[in-house]
Amino acid sequence: MSAFFIATVTVKDGEKFQEYAVRSKETFDISGGEIVLRGKYVAALTGKASHQAAAIVKFQNMNALDDWYNSKAYQALIPLRDEAADMTIVKYEVPQA
């Protein structure tokens, strides 16, 4: 079963966020993660949204996603992430049809 995370982002420091974006992509590449979407917020069709951007990243399965998140490489980026942005990361599992 494929696994995804969706991150919603409100940027606090643009330069630090750009650094985080580049360095986090490197950790996806190592762990087999694939960026499906990375984009800026445009408008809510229903409800309210308070974030500025979002990203969706796909992994082969939940174990791969968890291994990525818990990796030394990604854990080392968390202080930079927290300085750069307010971010919510939620993981999802997609059952096979």
Phi, psi and omega in degrees: 000130176292151176231145181228155161237147173244125178248129172252140195226135165239114186285133175256327182219107186301316181296314179295324179294320177298319177298315178300317182300315180295312184290325179291324177300321177301322179289327176296314182302318180294324187264003180083015177281147180233123177288119179269322181209138169217116184202167179271146177297136177248301182195152174270129176280328177216140177079196183238146176229137181246000181270166181258337185206168178211158175218146173235128180234135182254138174235161182301320180200176183295325178298319179295319178297312180297320178298319177300308185299321183273359181295152177300322182299314180285319180302326178294338181273348186300318177300319177296315179304314183291331174285326187279327189200158165269122188224138171245128179240122182236135180258149182224144175248136181250112180294149176288143181283000000 
